[in-house]
Amino acid sequence: MTEGILPLPQVDTQPLEYVLRVLELTRTGETTFTGLSLPQVHNRVYGGQVMAQALIAAGSTLDPDRIGPRLPHSMHGYFLRPGRLDLPLDFSVEVLHDGRSFSTRRTHALQDGVPILSMIFSFQLDQPGLDHQIPAPAAPDPLTLPSAVDLFASANHPAARMLLRTGAFDIRHVEPNVYFEPDPDRSHTQLLWMKARSPLRDATPQLLHRALLAYACDQVMLEPVVRSHGLSWSDSQLKVASLDHGMWWHRPLDVTQWLLYVQDSPTAVGGRGLGTARIYTREGIHVATAAQEGMVRA
């Protein structure tokens, strides 16, 4: 095994178990941690993975006995450099603030002492307050839609074979997917359903569910940009890299249940594209919102 990367999972291994392994960080100090990476077809660290690991590291520095149980409600950060799969990831957490209701942490992900990600997280005690949401749009039932898992199983493509073994989430698009062919309608909006491909333990903490949502959403955040310009992910001319990411968790969520992503790309300019997503449960509860700007060049 290369020093910083887990071996490719066996065919009979549940991909979600593999993701959970990289989220089990090794504590090396009071506020420092280290972790490994999952193999990737593009041979660089997956951004969703390092975001999720950074969140787990930040959450591990909160002392619930002293400040009470607090969950992340928002994160904002930048991808600074591509991560290398052959090097381990080091996480250094700064304890910025512990107030009566909110706690703030900054996590730097480093390789060879150089930061590849810098992200700030805010945590909050569960408290009552004003409560409203924009209703979820109508969408077909996910079980009536084609699964990306089935598509990858039937496609003779190296990326599809890799995703079949490492993709921990089942994705089902309402519009035609853009994995191998562009969308002729070139819409800047899309709807898709997503859920984990295997169950989690009943006692899985909400922090881990929120980290897994951050892990999962990074793979689709810029897809409306690709769709709106008549491109597909398999286009050899396409160059995409995440630049920054913001996420807000509004209500408790379960990544093993179907979640509806209501996505939009408000604008693209200067080789950058912006993608947004409102995320709902199957019952129409708004559980999270995300926004990401990325480099998108063709």
Phi, psi and omega in degrees: 000133173297148192305321188258003190229141172286151176292157178302131183296150176291159185301326183270009179272133176291124182302327181296324177299325179293319177296318180299327179296318181284343176275354174272087184283153175264124180282127180248353179191186182299323182228025180233148185213164174221154182205171180254178179237159174272149176297147181223149182293332181267005173061031169220160184298134178288128185300320179299326178295312184289329174297313180297318178296320179297323178293316178300318179298314181297315181296333181287349180265000177274137179255098183296335178291333182266320187242359181087160181291126182230139179247151177293135175244345177200156173212149180214134181190179184233139168275119189262322181213155172296139178271143180266136181286338184272005179237143174292163178255131175252138181238124179242122185253129173262127176274100187273323186193139169230104178260190181290331182240328189237148172232144182233135178226145171244130179244130171253129171261128187231152169226128186054034178079002182252130182289135173249344178210139173228125187216140177253137179238143174240135181241151182219145168295148175292120184221150175285159178176189178301147185213116172206168176202156170284131181299149176289144176287162175293139180212147177299153176299136183300330183287350177266358186253153178292145182264139175297331178299315179293322179297315181294326180294332183261351185270135176267076185212136184300322179294321179295319179295321178293315183293330178297325183269335185246344183287112186274354185234140174273124182245132181228110182278142171281312173279168176303136178292161181240032178294312186239341180227144177288162175275117182297337180281343178051045180284145176268006177236158174200157173239139172209153175256148179212141170204160179297146183279352179213161184285166172247164175299148182301328183268015180301124184292153180299328177304318181291321176301318181289324175295320179293327175294318176299319177301313188287320191290336184298334183283348183237356189298324183264005182297323176299331176294312179301315182298315187291343180253017175066036180245166173230161182296335182272001179296121183293342179277347188278130176236120185228137174208134178291137178255312178213168184207136173233143180213141178233125175261124186260321187215161179303147184218164180224110184287352177274357175252156183298132176238133181265124176262119177257105194245154182207152169238098184296329185196157169217136182197146173064028183078011178239144176230144181250131176237140178232159179208131165257134189241126185236153170283172178297335179273002177088017178273127181281107187260337183198160174224144180220153175216141180214136170252139181223159168286123179228109182231142178227000000 
